[in-house]
Amino acid sequence: MNSGVRQKEIKPMALDIRQLLDSCALLEEKVAHLYYLFAELYSDLPELARLWSKTAEEEENHMRQFELAARLARTTALTPLVEPAAVGHAITMVTMITDKIRQTPPGWRDALKLAIDLEEKLSRLHVDTAVAYNDDTINKLFRSMMTNDEQHVQSLRSYLESSETPSG
């Protein structure tokens, strides 16, 4: 009977962690959609459109990594490190930004600046990462996502800086 009570205590926590990881996956998906929107909006700048598409594809890869983590959450000991409300707030923020951009697209420079800011915020979320696994392999996966976010910032910033340098 004691083990039945214990399972009830563990099960909701596992469910909460899976829900948190699913929310993180949804956030990555929404960011990917935003970047695909930018690729579409700035398709007249092929190099920039490719950068947006590449970054969107990498965000989709992050989404799949969170989905994998959610599946693994059933069998691995986890400790949540991020408040679910923080992820929910980020999802709301990205949704609102995307809706606003659909209505009033910014110039491509402002879009880059917005994405750089967004990537820096997401990187901090990945640093804190949604959960800490007792499995170092999974922890490395999340550290890798953070490194990818830093590379996104560098790529976006490099494009912005090179476009602002006078070519004369």
Phi and psi in degrees as a GROMACS rama.xvg file:
@    title "Ramachandran Plot"
@    xaxis  label "Phi"
@    yaxis  label "Psi"
@TYPE xy
-61.0743  -39.7261  ASN-2
-66.1064  -31.0074  SER-3
-64.5865  -40.9825  GLY-4
-66.2137  -42.1122  VAL-5
-61.5719  -43.5982  ARG-6
-61.0093  -40.2077  GLN-7
-62.8985  -34.7346  LYS-8
-69.7601  -39.6541  GLU-9
-77.0945  -41.4416  ILE-10
-57.4823  -49.7649  LYS-11
-59.6328  -37.4851  PRO-12
-63.5169  -43.8734  MET-13
-61.3957  -41.3059  ALA-14
-63.436  -44.3971  LEU-15
-59.5919  -42.6841  ASP-16
-66.579  -42.0716  ILE-17
-62.1161  -41.2751  ARG-18
-63.4065  -40.0649  GLN-19
-62.0315  -45.688  LEU-20
-66.0757  -38.0132  LEU-21
-62.6093  -38.2006  ASP-22
-65.2906  -39.7662  SER-23
-62.6208  -39.797  CYS-24
-63.1353  -42.2878  ALA-25
-62.2936  -40.5555  LEU-26
-59.8075  -46.4168  LEU-27
-62.0762  -39.3619  GLU-28
-63.0023  -42.6635  GLU-29
-65.9206  -37.9067  LYS-30
-65.9846  -40.8512  VAL-31
-59.6045  -43.9098  ALA-32
-61.1924  -39.7742  HIS-33
-61.1469  -44.3802  LEU-34
-69.8509  -34.6821  TYR-35
-65.2431  -36.9911  TYR-36
-61.3622  -44.6237  LEU-37
-61.1266  -41.2136  PHE-38
-60.0523  -39.2275  ALA-39
-69.8557  -45.0568  GLU-40
-64.2049  -34.0591  LEU-41
-112.691  34.1668  TYR-42
-64.9878  -17.7213  SER-43
-74.9402  -6.51544  ASP-44
-116.154  84.605  LEU-45
-53.5802  -41.1331  PRO-46
-64.9735  -41.7083  GLU-47
-68.3529  -41.6955  LEU-48
-60.3648  -40.1396  ALA-49
-63.9033  -40.4194  ARG-50
-62.9081  -43.3387  LEU-51
-61.6971  -45.1842  TRP-52
-64.3316  -42.7133  SER-53
-61.3332  -45.1598  LYS-54
-65.1522  -39.218  THR-55
-62.1261  -42.7354  ALA-56
-62.3513  -37.8912  GLU-57
-68.2228  -35.0368  GLU-58
-65.5818  -38.4523  GLU-59
-63.3601  -35.615  GLU-60
-64.2547  -41.2549  ASN-61
-60.0721  -41.0748  HIS-62
-56.8857  -47.0856  MET-63
-63.8092  -34.9241  ARG-64
-66.2899  -40.3433  GLN-65
-66.6533  -37.6517  PHE-66
-62.6706  -41.4552  GLU-67
-61.892  -45.559  LEU-68
-60.1303  -38.263  ALA-69
-63.6467  -39.5105  ALA-70
-66.3919  -40.2325  ARG-71
-70.6367  -20.6253  LEU-72
-60.0601  -20.0129  ALA-73
-71.0501  -25.3635  ARG-74
-122.796  -2.83343  THR-75
-119.739  142.35  THR-76
-70.0268  131.919  ALA-77
-131.594  151.347  LEU-78
-129.436  117.322  THR-79
-68.554  135.409  PRO-80
-116.499  -12.2877  LEU-81
-118.038  138.791  VAL-82
-71.0733  132.111  GLU-83
-54.7233  -32.7693  PRO-84
-62.7033  -33.0353  ALA-85
-65.5906  -39.8971  ALA-86
-69.3434  -42.7546  VAL-87
-59.6811  -41.0131  GLY-88
-63.1075  -42.7996  HIS-89
-63.7933  -40.6363  ALA-90
-61.1916  -46.3634  ILE-91
-60.8565  -43.9349  THR-92
-61.3985  -47.0805  MET-93
-66.0139  -38.5312  VAL-94
-62.1004  -45.3662  THR-95
-65.1203  -41.7147  MET-96
-61.4233  -45.356  ILE-97
-62.4779  -44.6967  THR-98
-60.8376  -43.6239  ASP-99
-64.4315  -40.8129  LYS-100
-67.1378  -35.9511  ILE-101
-62.3778  -36.7271  ARG-102
-78.1267  -43.2368  GLN-103
-138.174  87.1551  THR-104
-63.5191  135.16  PRO-105
-78.923  169.097  PRO-106
-66.1792  159.758  GLY-107
-63.6004  -31.1269  TRP-108
-66.2514  -43.4065  ARG-109
-65.6669  -35.0004  ASP-110
-63.412  -41.7765  ALA-111
-62.7062  -45.1624  LEU-112
-62.0139  -41.359  LYS-113
-61.8649  -45.0157  LEU-114
-65.8077  -37.7709  ALA-115
-62.1653  -45.7604  ILE-116
-61.3298  -44.9797  ASP-117
-61.6011  -45.9194  LEU-118
-62.3806  -38.0858  GLU-119
-64.6264  -39.0575  GLU-120
-67.6397  -42.2402  LYS-121
-65.6006  -36.5465  LEU-122
-61.2704  -41.7163  SER-123
-63.6591  -37.5687  ARG-124
-64.5118  -39.2878  LEU-125
-71.3297  -32.4201  HIS-126
-60.394  -45.7512  VAL-127
-75.7456  -10.8779  ASP-128
17.9828  148.576  THR-129
-51.2731  -36.7132  ALA-130
-147.808  159.127  VAL-131
-110.625  125.563  ALA-132
-92.2809  151.315  TYR-133
-80.7693  4.4422  ASN-134
-111.29  115.179  ASP-135
-64.3168  -27.784  ASP-136
-60.8883  -43.0784  THR-137
-69.4228  -40.6746  ILE-138
-58.8811  -37.7023  ASN-139
-63.9807  -35.3959  LYS-140
-59.2319  -44.821  LEU-141
-69.8  -37.7621  PHE-142
-63.6102  -35.1963  ARG-143
-64.133  -40.2443  SER-144
-61.1917  -40.8684  MET-145
-62.9597  -42.4047  MET-146
-62.7972  -39.8802  THR-147
-61.4518  -41.1112  ASN-148
-61.2405  -41.59  ASP-149
-63.2148  -38.7045  GLU-150
-67.0429  -36.7038  GLN-151
-59.854  -47.0348  HIS-152
-59.4612  -44.9008  VAL-153
-62.8722  -43.4771  GLN-154
-64.405  -46.6233  SER-155
-65.2785  -42.9333  LEU-156
-65.4819  -41.5462  ARG-157
-60.7895  -44.3452  SER-158
-62.0195  -44.9457  TYR-159
-61.192  -47.2011  LEU-160
-65.4142  -40.7183  GLU-161
-68.4317  -29.1209  SER-162
-78.5098  -19.671  SER-163
-94.5719  -7.30122  GLU-164
-78.9394  126.991  THR-165
-61.6121  134.914  PRO-166
-105.343  62.0784  SER-167
